[in-house]
Amino acid sequence: MKKIAWMIAPLLGLATITSAIADSVGTISGRFNGEERTWSALKIEGAGSTSTYDEFMPGFTSIHIQGHQGDDFSVSGSLSIGFTVRESGDIDEPSMVFVPGAKLSDYYEANEGALTIDLESIKDQGETMVVTGRATGTLVRTRRKGIKITADPSDTIEVDLSFETIASASQ
């Protein structure tokens, strides 16, 4: 659950940004619940983008890709993919969160075991990294009320998504 809080926190920050139009720095696209869908990772003027990386210790890089439908920062319909890349290329802690509406207490999530990340390439370009790959798995509807978290395994979304983005250094 700690990972989900890490993924939803950036959405809370963007909820305070108005519906400003933003440039895309990447996409997440593919099959989502049987339909073709696309999300855009967006540039945040003066503050990087909704795709970030953080080298939090030698040999470990955390990647977070937050996609939005359209060219604004709406939380509704947003999708976040997160994972850690080891120097060896191994992927740790893959996770995905989809927020179908405006309520951050009602979302779909997948964590290690329910989600696979296949990293195709990661290219360090100094202040940015170009990250491409694929995420496949099953998201489960989850509701949070206070500290109580309830998952509904009968309400799922199958995903087969590719991503390509320019991630900025976390700020």
N, C-alpha and C positions, 0 to 999 in steps of 0.2 A: 504494500500500500504506500510506502514511502515514495516509491518511484512515481505513482500516480499524482501525488501531491506536487512532485517536482515538475510534472508535465502540465498540470493545470495552472500552477502559479503564473507562468508567462501569459496564459489566457486572461487571468485576472488583471494583469498589468495592461494588456491591450484593450481590456474592456473600458478603460478610462480614456483611450484615444478616440477621438470623434471619427466619424465615417470618412476620414480623409482618403483620397484616392492615392494609391501607392504603386510603384513600379515593381514588377515581378523579378525575383532573383532565382527562381526555380519552380519546378512543378512536382506534384505527386499525382499520378494518374494510373488508371486501370480499372479492373473489375471490382466493384464494391456492391455487395449484396445482389449480384447478378446484372448490374448496370455499369456502363462506362461512366466514370466520374473523373473530374480534374479539380485539383486545388492548387493555389499559387502561394509560394513562399514570397513574402513581401519585404521590400526595403523600408526601413524606418529612418526617415530623414534625420541625420545627425546621430543615429544610435544603432547602426548596423542593420540587421534584418531579423526576420522571424525564423531564419536558419542560422544556428550558432554552433560553435565548437568551443571546447574548453579542455586544454591539456592540464588536467588537475593533478597529475603526478607523472614522473618520467615513465614513458611507455604506455600511458593510458590517455585516450582522448574520448571525451564524451561528445556525442553529436545529437543535436535536437533540431528537428525540422517541423515547423508549424505551418500548415497550409490553410488557406482561406478560400472560400468560394467567391469568385469575383475579385475585385481589386480594392476591397476595403478590409478593415480589421475586425469584422463582425465575429463574435464568438460562436454564434449560431451556425452550425454546419462546419465548424472548423475540425481539422484533423491534425494530430501531433504524433510524430514518430521519434522515438529516442533509443539510443544504444551507446555502448561503450566499445571502442576499438582498442585492442591490445596491440603492442608493437609487432607481435607475431601475426597479426591479421585476424585473430579470433575475435568474435563478437560476444560481448557480455550484456546482460540485462536489457534485452530488447523489449520495447513496450510501445503500445499505440493507444491513443485515446481519441474517440470521436464524440463531439458534443452536438447532438441533433438539434437542440433548441437553445434558448437563452439561459436555461438553468444549468449551472455548473454542478448541481447535485444529482443530475440525471444524465448519464453518459454511457458509452460503450467502451470497454477496455480489453486489451490483450497483453499478457506479460509472458515472460520466459516459459516455454512449454507450449503456449498457444500461438506464438508468433515466431516466425523465422525471418531473419534479415540476411540477405545475401549481398554482400558489399562487392560491387563490380570494380570501383576505383575510388581512391581518395588521393587528391593531389594538393599538396601544400603549396600555396602561392603567397606566402608571407603573411599578410593580414587576413587572408581568406583561404578557404579550402573548397575545392570542387569535389562534391560527393555524389556518386551515382550508385544505385543498387535497387534491390527489390525486397518487398515485404509481403509475406503470405501468412495467412492464419485465420483465426476466428476471434471476433470481438464479442464479448458478453455484456448484456445490459446490466448496468450497475447503478444503484441508487444510494445516496448518502443522506442520512438524516441525523444531524449532530455527529456523534462519533460512531454511530451504527451504519455499517455498510452492508448492503444486501445485493447479491448477484442473482440474476434470473437466467439459469442455463437454458431455458426454453426460448429465450429471445436473443438470437445471435445474428451476426453479420459476417459473411465470408469475405475476405479481402485477398486480392492478388494485384498489388500495386507496385509500380516502378517510381523511383524518385531520382531527380537530378537537380542539384542546387548549388549555389555558391554560399557557403556558410561563413559568417563573420565571427571573429573572436568574441567570446562572451564578454559582456561589460559589467 
